[in-house]
Amino acid sequence: MGSSVVKKTKKGQATIPISLRKKIGFKDKAIVVESEKGILFKPFPVISKEKGSLRDLFKGTTVEEVMMDARETDVRKGKILER
């Protein structure tokens, strides 16, 4: 494990070095976790990769359809999800 110094913009944005993004597998999104030791960035799970283990259950549906169905169910239950 190594360390890197990064700058942040006025808007609070920081660039994660490409070597770390490739090593960890970052794509477009990341999960940010605050801890006592600092901030932890974790790769956001890619649903299309996870679908393989549930292939038979979701046969004939797209990932987008599964996501929309889950969001609609959560809205009916009173939960709020980000899109």
Steps between C-alpha positions, in 0.01 A plus 500: 500500500619845421411861549428776254460873541207643305362850463135584540309754298298788645196273464665233715582263214821297514650280230586145600826402328450272199728232646267466800185513285630216285623296798170530688275486195328838525259582220256794505386479862649426841366451849646748750518387863596727788691330781704600803816452294385714208310455177476167318413472130359166386407396146127523431364152423414448134158335481566340162794309650293392801216377279690182408428335834127568454486433127213249510291717732514801266491319164346717229539830688758773473699640790316830453162325536611328821628832641180689411287225657707517820470880510122484451473244781704721734290807413185302584659405833580867568873479444686756290772393257728716292486452125 
